[in-house]
Amino acid sequence: MKDLFMPYEALTREAVALAARLLHEAQRHITRQEKRQAAKIAGLLTDPHGKTLTMAMVDQAFRSHTPARIADQIGYLLGVYGMPRYFAWWERVALGIGSWLGHYLPRLIVPLIVAKLRHETQHLIVPAEEDRFRAYLHKRRQSGMRLNINQLGEAILGEEEARRRLQAYLTLLSRPDVEYISVKISSIFSQINLVAFEHTVAAIKDRLRALYRQAMQHTYVWPDGRCVPKFVNLDMEEYRDLHLTVAAFTQVLDEPEFLTHRAGIVLQAYLPDSATVQRELTAWALRRVERGGAPIKVRLVKGANLALERVEAAWHSWPQAPYQSNCSMSPMPCCSGTTMACKTRSSLKCWKAWQTIRRGPCKPPQAVCCSMPRWSSGQISTVPLPILCGV
């Protein structure tokens, strides 16, 4: 991007051209193995029953640690959904034989099925076991990549689980090899109630204060010796969380204790509300910086819960919150208007990133989006690269 303050239409054309250059560059360096992996993922997306079976296997079959229970669930799911069409012929044969033998020899067959799944995802998912996770972080650190660690998992069911998840985030922030984490409010507070909006916001604020204090108490040292504060990014999931997250985020960061602390928040482009929220965040960030506060970051993502939001709306017979499809999204300017953009550069940093996060089959995994861009003299100096990490 040569000029962030050009007219909006020209800025849009620049963004499209940049995306095209990134895509062409990625395709130019793609390996044969990556082509095979891309073909399999494309097949998965065009095989509705296969996709449902795969998600059900990951979500249901591997929750148990009992081989016989896993084998029984795999057989049941294959009976309901059938064999995935996107599998190679030999994979279909192997899965069918393995499912049949698993009823008789579960302790022998089930570990082989689990090992196959881990092998298929090893290029995307890094094991969360301490030694291997530490080695991965060290390797990326030495290559100059910045890592955004996200503890994955669906919305929690109780406060005991919420406290465990909060402690896991605090532990991540205390690690010397972790610089940046992402947090969903639904993962640190289980009793979200939109009717009791203020009460819910107050409870979320207590958890955010603990996270921000931990981030302020620890620093991250780059290989070149630079020392930077730990960073907490508030992620988004369901539409119901949007205004709760923004309210808790702005209210805590307005407190004197956290005025000079730098933090971030995610906005989903498929929500029409996000454009208005972005403008409100921009105005708030400007006021905060004028009071001597730190800037914030806004990470703009496409949004990955369209199907869930559609089902939720149909179930309750109300209009769905997101646009009807990803293709019908209206462009959402990050810094709209020349005057606002000029004022905003130091108080709000915006970029578009992509994230596709799926839950792994075992313990709560972690996801990484690496190489976050920074503004330098009105230009992007690094490029966002999505990486999944962690069963």
QUIHU-V259359 format. One record per helix or strand. SS is the DSSP state (a for helix, b for strand). FROM is the first residue (numbers start at 1). LEN is the number of residues. If there is no record, write none. Layout:
<<SS FROM LEN> <SS FROM LEN>>
This chain:
<<a 8 21> <a 32 14> <a 48 14> <a 67 15> <a 89 14> <a 106 16> <a 130 13> <b 147 5> <a 159 16> <b 180 5> <a 185 3> <a 197 21> <b 219 3> <b 227 3> <b 231 5> <a 241 13> <a 256 3> <b 264 5> <b 271 1> <a 273 18> <b 296 6> <a 306 11> <b 322 1> <a 326 3> <a 338 7> <b 348 5> <b 366 5> <b 375 2> <b 379 2> <b 385 3>>
